[in-house]
Amino acid sequence: MTNAPIPSDIAWAAVQRRDRGYDGRFVTGVLSTGIYCRPSCAARHPSRRNVRFFTDGQAARAAGLRACKRCLPDDVARDAAAVLAAIDEIKASEGRPTLEELAALAGYSVGHFQRVFKRATGLSPAAYARALREQRARDALSGSVRVTDAIYDAGYEAPSRFYEAMEGRMGMSASDWKNGGAGRIIHYAIVETSLAPMLVAATEKGVCCLSFNESGEDLRARFPHAELVEGGKEFQALLERVTQAVEQPANADIADIPLDVKGTAFQQRCWQALREIPPGETRSYGEQAAMLGNPKASRAVGGANGANNIAVLIPCHRVIAADGGLGGYAYGTDIKAELLRRESTSRRR
């Protein structure tokens, strides 16, 4: 009998792709070996007929199973508490706590803590601290009269440090935050893909829109004050890179494709969190909210994801419903399911 909190077919699919997003939501019992594992366990997959799913380690032990010594499934709760404590320490500190200090706080070795933190948040502790400082700058810029004041208030030693940190990240500069990016020229094209016709649009800074089954009129509705120009030869190289990210995700690095997006500070945080979810893995809205340090903000996270203009490159398709189902998607669940299938296949390869 299956005791899983989610349907067994969804649980088994998560096990097959070793999806860390399901760690802590159930454990996999292997009757032939008498052990239970995390969904992400790196051990060889057992035969499906020998597998049962349980809500947690306690339920598995009650069925006579013992914990896997490779993936240590009972450490999930301890890992989560260690990560949350480290996040609180990073937020409260005026400086930057070292990796050694954070590991000591958790009672873990440095290497193990680094892996646990990155698995939970998608970032190393140092990258998380940098992202937090950048977010403080964005928040300050959203309401500050002077750009320079906002940069210093966020903790940067000089404006040059801020611009160095922000270069290439989501295509946004401080001045963009102040004037809303008005007066942009946007080049665009519609290309046929195996999923659906794909609209790609970009400013001189990077991609500002990627959507499926939309037209130039839809792009105009998204950017009513921009000058829209059909892309020419100079647009082709970027278009090819974006198309490869859709058709062959194993051969594309979406982090290297420049973006130019506009949104509130909270939306920016949510979109950056989406880009930190590894290909082939998924997160629930609650788990994405936890990545931002506020597990109760799942509804707000859903709204921010829905405001995302750039499909695939800001991969909101990697966020699923709490019960493990696909949930909604602006361009249809068939496209969402196929994107996840391609990424999962690429990861296994």
C-alpha positions as CSV (number, residue, x, y, z in Angstrom):
1,M,0.0,0.0,0.0
2,T,1.3,3.5,-0.9
3,N,1.5,6.0,1.8
4,A,2.8,8.9,-0.4
5,P,1.4,12.4,0.0
6,I,1.4,12.7,-3.8
7,P,0.3,10.2,-6.5
8,S,2.6,7.3,-6.9
9,D,3.2,7.9,-10.6
10,I,4.3,11.5,-9.9
11,A,6.5,10.2,-7.1
12,W,8.1,7.6,-9.3
13,A,8.8,10.2,-12.0
14,A,10.5,12.4,-9.5
15,V,12.7,9.4,-8.4
16,Q,13.6,8.6,-12.0
17,R,14.9,12.1,-12.6
18,R,16.4,12.4,-9.1
19,D,14.5,15.6,-8.4
20,R,15.9,17.3,-5.3
21,G,12.8,19.4,-5.2
22,Y,10.9,16.4,-3.7
23,D,13.4,15.7,-0.9
24,G,11.5,15.9,2.3
25,R,8.1,15.4,0.7
26,F,8.3,11.6,0.7
27,V,10.8,8.8,0.9
28,T,11.3,5.8,-1.5
29,G,11.1,2.4,0.1
30,V,13.0,-0.4,-1.7
31,L,11.5,-3.7,-0.5
32,S,14.2,-5.8,-2.2
33,T,17.0,-4.2,-0.2
34,G,15.1,-3.1,2.9
35,I,16.2,0.5,2.7
36,Y,14.5,3.9,2.1
37,C,16.0,6.8,0.3
38,R,15.5,10.4,-0.7
39,P,13.9,10.9,-4.2
40,S,17.2,12.4,-5.3
41,C,19.4,9.4,-4.1
42,A,22.2,8.8,-6.6
43,A,22.1,5.0,-6.1
44,R,21.0,2.9,-9.0
45,H,17.2,2.9,-9.5
46,P,15.4,-0.2,-8.3
47,S,12.7,-2.0,-10.2
48,R,9.4,-0.3,-9.9
49,R,7.7,-3.4,-8.6
50,N,10.0,-3.3,-5.6
51,V,9.2,0.3,-4.7
52,R,6.8,1.8,-2.2
53,F,6.4,5.4,-1.2
54,F,6.1,6.7,2.3
55,T,5.4,10.1,3.8
56,D,8.6,10.2,5.8
57,G,11.3,8.1,7.4
58,Q,9.1,7.2,10.4
59,A,6.5,5.6,8.2
60,A,9.2,3.7,6.3
61,R,10.8,2.4,9.5
62,A,7.4,1.3,10.8
63,A,7.2,-0.9,7.7
64,G,10.6,-2.5,8.6
65,L,12.9,-0.5,6.4
66,R,16.2,1.2,7.4
67,A,17.7,4.5,6.2
68,C,20.0,4.6,3.2
69,K,23.6,5.3,4.3
70,R,24.4,7.0,1.0
71,C,21.7,9.8,0.8
72,L,20.8,10.0,4.6
73,P,17.1,10.7,4.1
74,D,16.5,11.4,7.8
75,D,18.9,14.4,7.6
76,V,16.4,16.4,5.4
77,A,14.8,18.2,8.4
78,R,18.2,19.0,10.0
79,D,19.5,20.3,6.7
80,A,16.5,22.6,6.3
81,A,16.9,24.0,9.8
82,A,20.6,24.6,9.1
83,V,19.9,26.5,5.9
84,L,17.2,28.7,7.5
85,A,19.6,29.5,10.4
86,A,22.3,30.4,7.9
87,I,19.9,32.7,6.0
88,D,18.9,34.5,9.1
89,E,22.6,35.0,10.0
90,I,23.4,36.4,6.5
91,K,20.4,38.8,6.7
92,A,21.3,40.0,10.2
93,S,25.0,40.4,9.7
94,E,26.4,43.9,8.7
95,G,29.2,42.2,6.9
96,R,29.5,38.9,5.1
97,P,29.7,35.8,7.4
98,T,32.3,33.4,6.1
99,L,31.5,29.9,4.9
100,E,33.5,28.5,7.8
101,E,31.4,30.6,10.3
102,L,28.1,29.5,8.7
103,A,29.2,25.8,8.7
104,A,30.2,26.0,12.3
105,L,26.8,27.5,13.2
106,A,25.1,24.4,11.6
107,G,27.6,22.0,13.1
108,Y,28.6,20.7,9.6
109,S,31.8,20.5,7.8
110,V,32.5,23.3,5.3
111,G,32.1,21.1,2.2
112,H,29.0,19.4,3.4
113,F,27.3,22.7,4.4
114,Q,28.2,24.2,1.1
115,R,26.4,21.3,-0.7
116,V,23.4,21.4,1.6
117,F,22.9,25.2,1.2
118,K,23.2,25.1,-2.5
119,R,20.9,22.2,-2.9
120,A,18.2,24.0,-0.9
121,T,18.6,27.5,-2.4
122,G,20.3,27.0,-5.7
123,L,23.1,29.3,-4.6
124,S,26.2,29.1,-2.6
125,P,26.2,31.0,0.7
126,A,28.5,33.7,-0.8
127,A,26.3,34.0,-3.9
128,Y,23.2,34.2,-1.7
129,A,24.8,37.1,0.3
130,R,25.6,38.9,-2.9
131,A,22.1,38.4,-4.2
132,L,20.7,39.8,-0.9
133,R,22.8,42.9,-1.2
134,E,21.8,43.4,-4.8
135,Q,18.1,43.0,-3.8
136,R,18.6,45.7,-1.1
137,A,19.9,48.0,-3.8
138,R,17.0,47.3,-6.0
139,D,14.5,47.9,-3.2
140,A,16.3,51.2,-2.4
141,L,16.4,52.2,-6.0
142,S,12.6,51.6,-6.3
143,G,11.9,54.4,-3.8
144,S,15.1,56.5,-3.6
145,V,15.4,60.1,-4.9
146,R,19.1,59.7,-5.7
147,V,20.6,56.6,-7.2
148,T,23.9,57.1,-5.4
149,D,22.2,57.2,-2.0
150,A,20.4,54.0,-2.7
151,I,23.6,52.2,-3.7
152,Y,25.4,53.3,-0.6
153,D,22.4,52.4,1.6
154,A,22.5,48.9,0.2
155,G,26.0,48.4,1.5
156,Y,28.2,48.9,-1.6
157,E,31.5,50.7,-1.0
158,A,31.1,52.8,-4.2
159,P,28.7,53.1,-7.2
160,S,31.3,51.3,-9.4
161,R,31.0,48.2,-7.2
162,F,27.3,48.2,-7.8
163,Y,27.6,48.5,-11.5
164,E,30.2,45.7,-11.6
165,A,28.0,43.4,-9.6
166,M,24.9,44.2,-11.7
167,E,26.6,43.9,-15.1
168,G,25.0,41.2,-17.2
169,R,22.5,40.3,-14.4
170,M,18.9,40.4,-15.7
171,G,19.9,43.3,-18.0
172,M,19.1,46.0,-15.5
173,S,21.1,49.1,-14.6
174,A,20.4,51.6,-11.8
175,S,19.1,54.1,-14.3
176,D,16.7,51.6,-15.8
177,W,15.1,51.3,-12.3
178,K,14.7,55.0,-12.1
179,N,13.1,55.7,-15.6
180,G,11.4,52.4,-16.2
181,G,13.3,51.7,-19.4
182,A,11.3,54.1,-21.5
183,G,12.3,54.9,-25.1
184,R,13.6,51.4,-26.0
185,I,14.0,50.0,-29.5
186,I,12.9,46.3,-29.5
187,H,13.8,43.9,-32.3
188,Y,11.7,40.8,-32.7
189,A,11.0,37.8,-34.8
190,I,8.7,34.8,-34.8
191,V,10.3,31.4,-35.5
192,E,8.7,28.0,-35.9
193,T,9.8,25.5,-33.2
194,S,8.8,21.9,-32.5
195,L,6.6,23.2,-29.6
196,A,4.8,26.1,-31.3
197,P,5.5,29.4,-33.1
198,M,7.9,31.3,-30.8
199,L,8.1,35.0,-30.5
200,V,11.5,36.4,-29.4
201,A,12.1,40.1,-28.8
202,A,15.2,41.9,-27.5
203,T,16.6,45.3,-26.7
204,E,20.2,46.2,-27.1
205,K,20.7,44.8,-23.6
206,G,19.1,41.4,-24.1
207,V,15.9,39.3,-24.5
208,C,12.9,41.1,-23.2
209,C,10.2,38.7,-24.3
210,L,9.9,35.0,-25.2
211,S,6.5,33.6,-25.7
212,F,4.6,30.9,-27.7
213,N,1.7,31.3,-30.1
214,E,1.8,35.1,-29.9
215,S,2.0,37.8,-32.6
216,G,3.5,41.2,-33.1
217,E,0.2,42.7,-31.8
218,D,0.7,40.8,-28.6
219,L,4.2,42.2,-28.3
220,R,2.8,45.7,-28.8
221,A,0.3,45.1,-25.9
222,R,3.2,44.1,-23.7
223,F,5.4,47.1,-24.7
224,P,3.0,49.9,-25.8
225,H,5.6,52.7,-25.7
226,A,8.5,50.9,-27.4
227,E,9.6,51.1,-31.0
228,L,9.2,47.7,-32.5
229,V,11.4,46.6,-35.4
230,E,11.4,43.3,-37.1
231,G,14.8,41.6,-36.5
232,G,17.4,41.4,-39.3
233,K,20.7,39.6,-39.7
234,E,22.2,41.2,-36.6
235,F,19.3,39.6,-34.6
236,Q,19.9,36.1,-36.0
237,A,22.7,35.0,-33.7
238,L,20.7,35.7,-30.6
239,L,17.6,34.1,-32.1
240,E,19.6,30.9,-32.8
241,R,20.8,30.7,-29.2
242,V,17.3,31.1,-27.9
243,T,15.9,28.5,-30.2
244,Q,18.6,26.0,-29.1
245,A,17.6,26.6,-25.5
246,V,14.1,25.4,-26.5
247,E,15.0,22.6,-28.9
248,Q,18.2,21.2,-27.3
249,P,18.4,22.3,-23.7
250,A,21.4,19.9,-23.2
251,N,23.5,22.1,-25.5
252,A,22.4,25.5,-24.3
253,D,23.3,27.5,-21.2
254,I,20.5,29.9,-20.6
255,A,22.6,31.8,-18.0
256,D,24.8,33.1,-20.8
257,I,21.9,34.6,-22.8
258,P,21.5,38.3,-21.8
259,L,18.1,39.4,-20.5
260,D,16.4,42.8,-20.2
261,V,13.4,42.6,-17.9
262,K,11.3,45.1,-16.0
263,G,9.5,44.3,-12.8
264,T,9.0,45.2,-9.2
265,A,11.8,44.3,-6.7
266,F,9.8,41.3,-5.6
267,Q,9.2,40.1,-9.1
268,Q,12.9,40.4,-9.9
269,R,13.8,38.3,-6.9
270,C,11.3,35.6,-8.0
271,W,12.6,35.5,-11.5
272,Q,16.2,35.2,-10.3
273,A,15.1,32.3,-8.1
274,L,13.6,30.6,-11.1
275,R,16.9,30.8,-12.9
276,E,18.6,29.1,-10.0
277,I,16.4,25.9,-10.2
278,P,18.7,23.3,-12.0
279,P,17.4,22.0,-15.3
280,G,15.6,18.7,-14.9
281,E,14.3,19.7,-11.4
282,T,11.1,21.3,-10.2
283,R,10.0,23.3,-7.2
284,S,6.6,24.0,-5.8
285,Y,5.5,27.6,-5.3
286,G,6.0,27.1,-1.5
287,E,9.6,25.8,-2.1
288,Q,10.3,28.8,-4.4
289,A,9.0,31.1,-1.7
290,A,11.4,29.4,0.8
291,M,14.3,30.1,-1.6
292,L,13.5,33.7,-1.1
293,G,13.4,33.4,2.7
294,N,9.6,33.6,3.0
295,P,7.9,30.2,2.8
296,K,4.5,31.8,3.4
297,A,4.7,33.9,0.2
298,S,3.7,31.1,-2.2
299,R,0.6,33.1,-3.6
300,A,2.7,36.2,-4.2
301,V,5.4,34.0,-5.9
302,G,2.7,32.6,-8.2
303,G,1.6,36.1,-9.2
304,A,5.2,37.2,-9.9
305,N,5.8,34.1,-12.0
306,G,2.6,34.8,-13.9
307,A,4.0,38.3,-14.8
308,N,7.1,36.8,-16.4
309,N,7.5,37.9,-20.0
310,I,10.4,35.5,-20.8
311,A,9.5,31.9,-21.0
312,V,12.2,29.2,-20.9
313,L,15.0,31.6,-20.1
314,I,13.3,32.6,-16.9
315,P,12.0,29.0,-16.4
316,C,8.7,29.4,-14.7
317,H,7.8,26.0,-16.2
318,R,10.0,24.4,-13.5
319,V,7.4,25.4,-10.8
320,I,4.7,22.9,-10.2
321,A,1.7,22.4,-7.9
322,A,2.1,21.4,-4.3
323,D,0.6,18.0,-5.0
324,G,3.2,17.3,-7.7
325,G,0.9,18.0,-10.6
326,L,1.9,20.3,-13.4
327,G,-0.2,23.3,-12.3
328,G,-0.9,26.1,-14.8
329,Y,1.2,27.6,-17.6
330,A,0.6,30.6,-19.7
331,Y,1.2,28.7,-22.9
332,G,-0.5,25.5,-22.0
333,T,0.4,22.5,-20.0
334,D,1.4,20.4,-23.1
335,I,4.3,22.8,-23.7
336,K,5.2,22.9,-20.0
337,A,5.3,19.1,-19.9
338,E,7.4,18.8,-23.0
339,L,9.9,21.4,-21.7
340,L,10.3,19.5,-18.4
341,R,10.6,16.2,-20.3
342,R,13.4,17.6,-22.5
343,E,15.3,19.0,-19.6
344,S,15.0,15.8,-17.6
345,T,16.2,13.8,-20.5
346,S,19.2,16.2,-21.0
347,R,20.1,15.9,-17.3
348,R,20.1,12.1,-17.4
349,R,22.4,12.2,-20.4
